Amino acid sequence: VQLVESGGGLVQPGGSLRLSCAASGSIFSINAMGWYRQAPGKEREFLADILGGGSTNYADSVKGRFTISRDNAKNTVYLQMNSLRPEDTAVYYCNADLRSSVWATSTTYWGQGTQVTVSS
């Protein structure tokens, strides 16, 4: 199983970016998919997650600015980020809690991360 993020880059304060994360490989079912970030010198921080039925959870730091969504047919999760601030600068990671087969238990997989830099 692989998770591959894309969509990071350099954006000015107040701007927007949309991150994508596609899961591939042996996948039987995906429960939750989520986004985290890690800034230099800081611990990895939860941002948002979304369950298979579509219910979502957000960290207070991004509520109202970031929106998580998923396309179950494509095994892909998105993070729409608006009103970006310099303090949003970090490496952004996605994860997925999934079963690789009908016999497997749920396991959490992580992507390799994508850099988001908010600067003028």
C-alpha positions in Angstrom: 0.0 0.0 0.0 1.3 3.5 -0.9 -0.1 6.9 -0.1 1.2 9.7 -2.4 0.6 13.4 -1.6 0.6 16.2 -4.1 -0.3 19.8 -4.4 2.1 21.4 -2.0 4.2 24.5 -2.9 4.8 28.1 -2.2 1.9 30.4 -1.7 1.4 34.0 -0.4 -0.4 34.8 2.8 -4.1 34.7 2.3 -3.8 32.4 -0.6 -5.1 28.9 -1.2 -3.8 25.4 -1.9 -5.4 22.1 -2.5 -3.6 18.9 -1.4 -4.4 15.5 -2.7 -3.4 12.1 -1.3 -4.1 8.9 -3.3 -3.9 5.5 -1.8 -2.9 2.6 -4.0 -2.0 -1.1 -3.8 -3.8 -3.9 -2.1 -6.8 -2.2 -0.5 -9.9 -3.9 0.6 -11.5 -1.1 2.5 -10.6 2.3 3.9 -12.0 3.6 7.1 -10.6 7.0 8.0 -8.3 9.2 6.0 -6.7 12.2 7.5 -4.2 15.1 7.3 -1.4 16.1 9.7 1.5 18.5 9.5 4.8 19.0 11.1 6.7 22.3 11.3 10.4 22.4 11.9 11.2 21.8 15.6 7.6 20.9 16.4 5.6 17.7 16.8 3.3 16.3 14.2 -0.1 18.0 14.5 -3.5 16.6 13.6 -5.4 18.8 11.2 -8.5 16.9 10.0 -9.9 13.5 9.3 -12.9 12.0 7.4 -14.6 8.7 7.8 -16.0 6.5 5.1 -19.5 7.8 5.6 -18.3 11.4 5.3 -18.2 12.7 8.8 -15.3 15.0 9.5 -13.3 16.3 12.4 -11.0 19.4 12.5 -8.4 20.8 14.7 -9.4 24.2 16.1 -6.3 25.8 14.4 -7.7 25.1 10.9 -11.5 25.0 11.5 -13.2 27.3 9.1 -10.2 27.7 6.8 -9.4 24.1 5.8 -11.9 21.6 4.3 -11.3 17.8 4.0 -13.1 15.7 1.5 -12.6 12.3 -0.1 -13.4 10.4 -3.3 -14.0 6.8 -2.2 -14.0 5.6 -5.8 -10.4 6.9 -6.2 -9.2 6.1 -2.7 -8.2 9.8 -2.5 -8.5 12.4 0.2 -8.2 16.1 -0.3 -7.4 19.1 1.8 -8.6 22.5 0.6 -6.6 25.2 2.4 -7.8 28.8 2.3 -6.7 32.0 4.0 -3.2 30.5 4.5 -0.9 32.1 7.1 2.9 31.9 7.5 2.3 29.7 10.6 0.7 27.1 8.3 4.2 26.5 6.8 5.0 22.8 7.4 5.3 19.4 5.8 1.8 18.0 5.3 1.2 14.3 5.7 -1.8 12.2 4.9 -2.7 8.9 6.5 -5.3 6.2 5.9 -6.6 3.5 8.3 -7.3 0.6 6.0 -7.6 -3.1 5.5 -5.5 -4.6 2.8 -7.7 -7.8 2.5 -10.9 -9.2 3.9 -8.7 -11.2 6.4 -6.5 -8.3 7.5 -7.0 -6.0 10.5 -6.9 -2.3 10.1 -3.5 -0.7 9.7 -2.5 3.0 9.5 -0.4 4.0 6.5 1.3 7.3 6.0 2.4 9.3 2.9 5.8 10.7 2.4 4.7 14.3 3.0 4.5 17.4 0.9 6.0 20.8 1.7 3.7 23.8 2.1 5.4 27.2 2.5 3.4 30.4 3.1 5.5 33.4 2.5 5.5 36.7 0.7 
